[in-house]
Amino acid sequence: MNRAPEPDRPARPSADDDADPRARRLFGRRAAAASDLAGSPFRADRDRLVSSPLFARLGGVTQVISPGGSGLLVHNRLTHSLKVAQVGRAIAERLTADDRHRGLLDKLGGCDPDVVEAAALAHDLGHPPFGHLGERVLDRVARLRLGLPDGFEGNAQSYRIVTSTEIRGTAAVGLDLTAAVRAAMLKYPWTRRTYPDPHPSTLRPAPRGAAVAPDDPATGSVKFGAYTTEAADLRQAREPFAGLIDPWQQTVEASIMDVADDIAYAIHDLEDFHRVGVLQQGTVAGELTAWQRAMTELAGLTDAEIGATAHRPGRAIEGLRRQLHRKDSWIASDEVFAAAVEHVRRELAEGLLMVPFDGSIEAEENITTFSARWTRRLVDAIGVTPDPPVRSGHVLLATAQWHEVQVLKFVHHRFVLARPDLALHQRGQADLLATLIDKLLAWLTDPDEQARLPRRLHDLVELATAELAGLVADPGPPARGRAIVDYVASLTDGQAVALLDALTGRSGQLWTDAFVL
């Protein structure tokens, strides 16, 4: 099945007629695949991604804990992306080698490990300085300060990078990735408000990420995969899957990438928290054990009573149990949840955390063994379903392991993200980003400084102006706003700090690599 030409862009030739039928549908490449040194167009996509300077930039972007703030070697967005790619490829290879799944995978559009790996490498390209905190700050400032209805979303920014703002060469806008890889990047294959129609936010229940914020429903979906400016490209990437999956459903390869991201987040980030000494064995074990001892009593309390006593051991994880029933009743099970709590208690609280991390070879071996055992357990528990629930993809964890991942993520949220010392650090980072945007906007709108703007910022303004020319009456203000957002989102943590220091006169340095922007 050949795809229609992309609107307002040159048609992308299909592969030769004697090529694999799936490749004929999903190459979507302007240049002939045979010209790529890697042989496979999907491997060529992977090579283009790892060669991109924006991929290298991820080494300086926070995953959860800022390396500068912890003083230790912890995960960043680059190492996280590499681990997601590793896990994703392992899942794809396992599924495609299993005769039980091969026919269904083909009916759903196919599964190629190279596509999964490339999408995993690309999935965090758009994450701004300071991780998810930076994402929230940029979204708020973009909507309320810069007047951008689409705001900012890390997944949409990743898609914008590979299709619009990154440059492969004079003949290509973006990285000219295949349709298969672009579609596999789309965890949330919709725009914030308008595509597809009807919008998935109207479904009950809504797909994961598609629901609107209850305090501000006019803003559209909380998570989405592309801005309005890239909506045509999203439609084109998804076109080969029309009739195979629902318009709002992930492709198989996107579903694998999403599950791999969850696994890496749930397991590998715990390594950092243990190394830093944030995860204390007593508090983690106390929370889980208190719930186990009083689960019947806690189940009888009202939500208000649970909320009012959330600081007491056992209350928070009882809140998780209730949340799973509210949001994911299709899979939530009290019996399986209790088993998951017990398994995590034994493996994490009474296993890994029993011996404080001291930097020794033995301590590193304990972490490596824990991560390998859990990764293998979760990868082996993944299957494929022809009719997934609305809040799941076609590729999903078995019920027991799904609950275990929720408990592991709970430990992360409860004992790391909710810490006051981390909140103190992040409030400073949030203020830094908001101030940086204000300073850049003042510079960009200063008529006496137009000739001295950073060249990349100037180019991004021109790109956004051209993109918005047919969408809004006066593209000037929103184009400047989008350019600033694109610019700030492309910085590392260190570059953001150094740039604000320079703009506020706090830096005594003139020529540093932080200012080669």
Phi, psi and omega in degrees: 000115180274146182271151176291155178301147179289135181302131174062018177223154180302144178296143180261119184294148176276170176289170180298158185297334182270006179280171177305134184300326179292321178297323179301325182279328197246000178297302179056044186241139180288319180270150181297138184298328183297339182282349181279132183298330183289348181084301177274132178296332179286324174292326176297321175301315179301316181294322178297321181293312183289342177275349184287137175297335179287337173287317177299327179303329184299340176295343179250018182244134182301137167273291174232309179254128179295129178304323178293330181277333184269334183076006180234164177282103181239170181298142169240182183295332180289309180294326176298314181298320179296322180287323175298318179297319179296313180293317180300317179295320179299319178296312183298317180294322179295316183292317183288339178274354184262116182301335182292335186253342192300315181296317180293320178301318179296319180296331182271001178119356176094168181214119179238122180303327178295322178295315179299314181298315180297316180297322179294320178295329184270346196293337182249012181304327185272000181291131184277180174305145175069026168063220184295332175299312179299325178298315180294319180295313181297323179295314181296313182292321181298319181282314190269333183257321185258356175070033179260109182302327179284344181060223179222141176212130186301319179293318177295324178293322176300316180294322179296321180299311186284344181250343189224305193269333177279148185240124176273325182178180185296338183266358186224133169266133187075197182264003176055048181283158177295158177299323182299315181289319178298318178294325181288341176286342191274085171298324183236085189281057177209163172270179187295326186227324200249340185233138351283175180244119004289148183288141183299341178295344180274349180287150177232107359284161177279151174304155180302123181095342185275343182296155178270156177293126184299332181273352181205067185298337182293342182285346180091195185299145178294318179239145178201161191261345182205146172283168179302325181294339178251012184297322180296321179292321176301314180299319181293319180296327183273347186304320180297344183262002179300130181086347179263322178225161179294154184302332182260001186270145176294150167292165178303316183291324174294322179295319177296314179300320180295315179296320179297322178297318178298317180296313180298318180296317185287325186260304191290329178292332177297331177302315181298314184295325177290316180299317182288340182089014181285320181279107179266130185302319184296317182289320179294311180297322180298318179296311184291318182292320179299320178293318181298321182286333187236025187299322180293315179296317181294324180296337180275351180279153176283165177300322180296320179292322177296316181296321183289339181240029186298338181285345182277140182306137178096335183291318184295318181286335170296323175298323176297315180304317180291322179297321179297321178293322180292316187267328188227054180297341180295340183228340186297133180217127180297320180296315181289325178298315180299321178293324179293318177300316179296318182294317179293322179300314181293313187285319186262298186293317181261006179242270185303315188280353182295330180248114181303146180286125181237012178082001182284166176299320179298319180295319178294321178296323178298317180294315181298318180295317179300311182296317181295318181296315181290320179298314179297319180300316184284318178299320181289346183262013185262137178225184181233137178234141180284335184229078183286155172298162184302325184268018179224163173266178178293333178255126187208159177285153171297158187305315182297314183287329175300315178295322179297320177297321179296322179290319177299317179293327175299316179302317177303308183292316186290318190253000176235297187294335182270004183287136178298325181292324175291321178300319178300313179298316184288329177297323176293320178294321178297316179296322178300312182295317180297319179293321179300318179296318178300317181294319179293322178295319178297320178294315183295329182262006177279113184296338181275355186244008186300325183283348184246013175294149172305135187300321181295321178296319177299315180296321180294326175297315180297317179298312182295324178298316179295320181294322186269355186303322181265002184253331181226155183293316180237097185285350185305297182300311180294329178294319177296318179297314180296321179298318179296317179297314177302319183294310181294322181294343181268002181271156168277170175304312183296322179294321178298316179296312183295322180294317178294321176302319180291317182291339179256005177079012182274346182264135176264000182265147179250310185252100175222161181294341179293339183256008173275076190246000000 
